[in-house]
Amino acid sequence: MTSERTERPRFTGVNTFGEKLGRYEFRYPSDWIVDDLEDDRDGVIMRPVEEDQDTYFAVWVNDLEVAVVAEDLPDLREGFEAGLEQLNARDIEKADDQNYNNIVKLERTFTFEQDGALRKRRVWALYADRWQYLVVFQGSSVEEYHYWLPMGNYCFTAFKLPQALWFATDPALSGAPEQKG
């Protein structure tokens, strides 16, 4: 789907999506189509246009076997980069890795080829305690990505983990190992 639009998309309203188990929430444009993820993934996907299945904002959670701590960042980065290589990531425009106490966030914005189309994606991989959160905004083309970017950025900005999880991962409060350096 190629955009010939000259105006930016406009918000017609905003809703809050609260995950049923309380593990995250975010705000999104109220006219976007909300659906369950495929492949038994635990999360949600939202699309601005029903006919364009490859432009979306999605969040899903994976249960981990062990709790993640700040010192795991190098190993998580290595695995994340290996996953990007499988997507044939062409141009990584932004790479940012951060620790918030024992919450680890890996962020990448990149283009990749899929089904003969050049797509653009921004992804967060957040690791908090025993959960991995994948937060993704993707455009079916580079043009669609940029067209919908103001709304995708709004969803990212409004994404929240529960306050209890922040406290649970704070080394000073939880007894978990403190971050070094």
Secondary structure, DSSP 4 states (H G I P E B T S, - for coil): ------SPP--S-EEEEE-TTSS-EEEEETTSEEEE-STT-EEEEEES-TT-TTSEEEEEEEEEEEEE-GGGHHHHHHHHHHHHHHTTEEEEEEEEEEEETTEEEEEEEEEEEETTEEEEEEEEEEEEEEEEEEEEEEESSHHHHHHHHHHHHHHHHT-B--HHHHHHT-HHHH-PPPPP-
